[in-house]
Each structure stands twice: as C-alpha cells, then as structure tokens.
Amino acid sequence: MSVELIALVAGAVGLGVGWLLGGLRGNRREDLALHPTVKPTGLVADAIMDVTRRGDLVLDLFLGSGTTFLAADRTGRRFRGLDIDPAYVDVAIERWSARTGLEPRLEGPAS
C-alpha cells in the first residue's frame, strides 16, 4: 500500500499524522526483542488521544510489551492491563519504570 493511499485513508477517517509517522521512530530491532508485535508508542498515543480525555481509564487486555501502558501514561490517562504471560507483564513494568524512573509498587485489593 502506498504512503499516499494510507494518507488518504487516514485523512478520510480523521486520523492524525501520528498514524503515518508513528512507525518511523525508534529502534525496531530492540522493540521486536521485547515482543514479536510491538507497536510504536506514538501511534498508540495518538489513537488514545483521539478517543479519550485526560484522566480517562484505558484498558488493554493484551498487555504484551506495554506499549499501550506507556502511551496512556504519556498522555495523562489512567491504565489497567492484563496478559496471559507473566513475562510480558514484567517487560511492560520494566519499560514503564525505565521511561519514568519510578519504581512500581504492588497495591492490595480495593476495599
């Protein structure tokens, strides 16, 4: 599919330029080492901003490498995520911690 056609489709459905440029940043090999289908964070952040407001809750039932987690955090959204593979949960938490410089903490069940 040509870039011109992608731009035409993106424009027709009201998607921002991040949909076109989101995949052009970062080191793809490093990303793929984390997860076989990792998505560009900028691309996901653009989608989140299109359909939510700051402070909204974003749910990702297929956490993978945590791209949606990072995008939600970057855009000021709250986030909850799950993955069937605990190793991917660890990858997502490590990526978030590396990006923010914060240490994760385990919270107990809501009372």
Phi and psi in degrees as a GROMACS rama.xvg file:
@    title "Ramachandran Plot"
@    xaxis  label "Phi"
@    yaxis  label "Psi"
@TYPE xy
-77.8682  155.454  SER-2
-60.4396  -36.6557  VAL-3
-63.1257  -42.1163  GLU-4
-66.7931  -42.0238  LEU-5
-60.9159  -43.248  ILE-6
-61.9439  -40.9899  ALA-7
-63.5354  -45.8907  LEU-8
-65.6722  -45.0737  VAL-9
-59.8063  -42.98  ALA-10
-65.7651  -37.204  GLY-11
-65.8788  -32.1799  ALA-12
-101.448  6.61968  VAL-13
80.0618  24.9199  GLY-14
-84.3127  146.27  LEU-15
-76.1214  172.157  GLY-16
-65.186  -19.6417  VAL-17
-59.0511  -27.9732  GLY-18
-65.3732  -29.4921  TRP-19
-87.6183  -35.5777  LEU-20
-99.0348  -14.0692  LEU-21
-56.2328  -34.4909  GLY-22
-84.2109  -0.8391  GLY-23
-95.8073  0.073235  LEU-24
-109.346  158.296  ARG-25
84.3279  174.146  GLY-26
-99.2563  105.849  ASN-27
-60.615  -38.8076  ARG-28
-63.7233  -42.3964  ARG-29
-63.6692  -42.6261  GLU-30
-61.3293  -44.9751  ASP-31
-69.2329  -20.3696  LEU-32
-69.1182  -25.9811  ALA-33
-78.6158  -37.6699  LEU-34
-164.31  141.852  HIS-35
-68.6528  -16.5117  PRO-36
-129.542  36.4721  THR-37
-60.0997  139.521  VAL-38
-104.495  153.798  LYS-39
-65.6831  129.777  PRO-40
-59.0656  -39.9573  THR-41
-61.2682  -37.3501  GLY-42
-64.1239  -46.0302  LEU-43
-69.2855  -39.2011  VAL-44
-60.7106  -40.4078  ALA-45
-62.3094  -42.8552  ASP-46
-63.9275  -43.2297  ALA-47
-60.9635  -43.6792  ILE-48
-66.6664  -28.1074  MET-49
-69.5213  -28.2957  ASP-50
-122.504  2.23399  VAL-51
-136.802  169.301  THR-52
-114.66  157.865  ARG-53
-51.0929  132.541  ARG-54
92.2266  -14.5994  GLY-55
-65.6852  161.272  ASP-56
-96.0546  129.829  LEU-57
-109.554  130.25  VAL-58
-114.643  128.938  LEU-59
-126.598  111.006  ASP-60
-85.718  -3.48353  LEU-61
-129.683  71.5689  PHE-62
-56.3135  -40.9574  LEU-63
54.1378  -129.631  GLY-64
-83.9184  -0.80231  SER-65
92.4993  17.0123  GLY-66
-58.6391  -43.5051  THR-67
-66.7348  -36.4716  THR-68
-58.2133  -50.1368  PHE-69
-63.5801  -41.7994  LEU-70
-65.8723  -40.7518  ALA-71
-63.8031  -44.4589  ALA-72
-62.3202  -44.763  ASP-73
-60.8076  -32.611  ARG-74
-100.269  9.40086  THR-75
76.8053  27.6793  GLY-76
-103.506  151.706  ARG-77
-77.9626  158.397  ARG-78
-143.959  142.401  PHE-79
-136.143  136.244  ARG-80
-145.274  154.228  GLY-81
-135.329  156.338  LEU-82
-152.2  144.918  ASP-83
-69.1369  -23.1908  ILE-84
-103.701  110.966  ASP-85
-57.4014  -27.798  PRO-86
-62.8026  -37.0005  ALA-87
-70.8373  -33.396  TYR-88
-61.059  -43.4163  VAL-89
-61.3084  -42.8565  ASP-90
-59.98  -45.9996  VAL-91
-62.0013  -43.692  ALA-92
-65.7862  -41.2265  ILE-93
-63.5987  -41.5277  GLU-94
-62.7494  -43.5002  ARG-95
-62.9524  -44.4262  TRP-96
-63.51  -41.8867  SER-97
-64.1783  -37.6261  ALA-98
-72.9679  -39.5265  ARG-99
-96.4326  -21.3282  THR-100
77.0135  8.43075  GLY-101
-98.8371  156.022  LEU-102
-97.2932  133.945  GLU-103
-68.6494  152.557  PRO-104
-134.413  142.191  ARG-105
-86.9231  125.435  LEU-106
-102.795  148.067  GLU-107
-75.5071  175.478  GLY-108
-63.4705  150.265  PRO-109
-63.6832  140.033  ALA-110
